[in-house]
Amino acid sequence: MKLTGKQARYLRGLGHHLQAIVMIGKDELTDRVVAATDEALTSHELIKVKLQDGCLSDRREIASELAQATSSSVAQVLGRTFLLYRRHPENPQISLPKP
């Protein structure tokens, strides 16, 4: 799902206060990281992911790959953290602005 600018701004506002739930280290994107991210998105819809110092890959590339692997959208990449959003299929908690 591609987010509009308005929707991304709304999600950035919601995600500002969040703590990082998923940490990506020197092993970068492993099956365990993808599974943990998928589980967190199912529980929370909007999560913050942090790249630790050991992760040498490009932050935007990692965000894009993880979003693709979890069928989510990147709402923001800021420094070494990024926000991922995936609407809950049955019980959505976040109501996005109309495009």
C-alpha positions as CSV (number, residue, x, y, z in Angstrom):
1,M,0.0,0.0,0.0
2,K,1.4,3.4,-1.0
3,L,0.8,6.1,1.5
4,T,-0.2,9.7,0.4
5,G,1.7,12.6,1.9
6,K,-1.2,13.5,4.1
7,Q,-1.4,9.9,5.5
8,A,2.4,9.7,6.0
9,R,2.3,13.0,8.0
10,Y,-0.5,11.7,10.1
11,L,1.4,8.5,10.9
12,R,4.6,10.4,11.7
13,G,2.6,12.4,14.2
14,L,1.3,9.2,15.8
15,G,4.7,7.5,15.7
16,H,6.7,10.4,17.2
17,H,6.3,9.2,20.8
18,L,6.7,5.4,20.1
19,Q,9.7,3.4,21.3
20,A,11.5,1.2,18.8
21,I,10.0,-2.3,19.0
22,V,12.3,-4.0,16.5
23,M,16.1,-3.6,16.5
24,I,18.2,-4.5,13.4
25,G,21.9,-5.3,14.2
26,K,24.9,-6.6,12.4
27,D,23.0,-9.7,11.0
28,E,20.7,-7.2,9.2
29,L,17.5,-8.7,7.8
30,T,17.1,-12.3,9.0
31,D,14.0,-14.4,9.0
32,R,13.7,-13.8,12.8
33,V,13.7,-10.0,12.3
34,V,11.0,-10.3,9.5
35,A,8.9,-12.6,11.7
36,A,9.2,-10.2,14.7
37,T,8.3,-7.2,12.6
38,D,5.3,-9.1,11.1
39,E,4.1,-10.0,14.6
40,A,4.6,-6.4,15.9
41,L,2.7,-5.0,12.9
42,T,-0.2,-7.3,13.6
43,S,-0.3,-6.2,17.2
44,H,0.3,-2.5,16.8
45,E,-0.3,-1.5,13.1
46,L,2.4,1.3,13.5
47,I,5.8,0.4,14.7
48,K,9.2,2.1,15.0
49,V,12.3,0.1,13.9
50,K,15.9,1.1,14.9
51,L,19.1,0.3,13.1
52,Q,21.9,-0.4,15.5
53,D,25.5,0.6,15.0
54,G,26.4,-2.9,13.6
55,C,24.0,-2.6,10.7
56,L,26.1,-1.2,7.7
57,S,23.4,-1.3,5.0
58,D,21.6,1.8,3.7
59,R,18.8,2.7,6.0
60,R,16.3,3.4,3.2
61,E,17.1,0.1,1.5
62,I,16.6,-1.9,4.7
63,A,13.3,0.0,5.4
64,S,12.1,-0.8,1.9
65,E,13.1,-4.5,2.0
66,L,11.5,-5.0,5.4
67,A,8.3,-3.2,4.3
68,Q,8.1,-5.4,1.2
69,A,8.8,-8.6,3.3
70,T,6.0,-7.7,5.7
71,S,3.5,-6.2,3.2
72,S,3.7,-2.9,5.0
73,S,4.4,0.8,4.1
74,V,7.3,3.0,5.2
75,A,5.8,6.1,6.8
76,Q,9.1,7.8,7.7
77,V,12.9,7.3,7.6
78,L,14.6,9.6,10.1
79,G,18.2,9.0,11.2
80,R,18.7,5.4,12.1
81,T,15.0,4.8,12.8
82,F,12.0,4.3,10.5
83,L,8.2,3.8,10.9
84,L,6.3,1.0,9.3
85,Y,2.5,0.8,9.0
86,R,0.2,-2.1,8.1
87,R,-3.5,-1.9,8.5
88,H,-4.9,-4.7,10.7
89,P,-7.1,-6.8,8.5
90,E,-10.0,-7.4,10.9
91,N,-9.8,-4.8,13.7
92,P,-8.0,-1.6,12.5
93,Q,-7.1,0.8,15.3
94,I,-5.7,3.6,13.2
95,S,-8.0,5.5,10.9
96,L,-6.0,7.2,8.1
97,P,-7.1,10.4,6.5
98,K,-8.8,10.0,3.1
99,P,-6.4,10.4,0.1
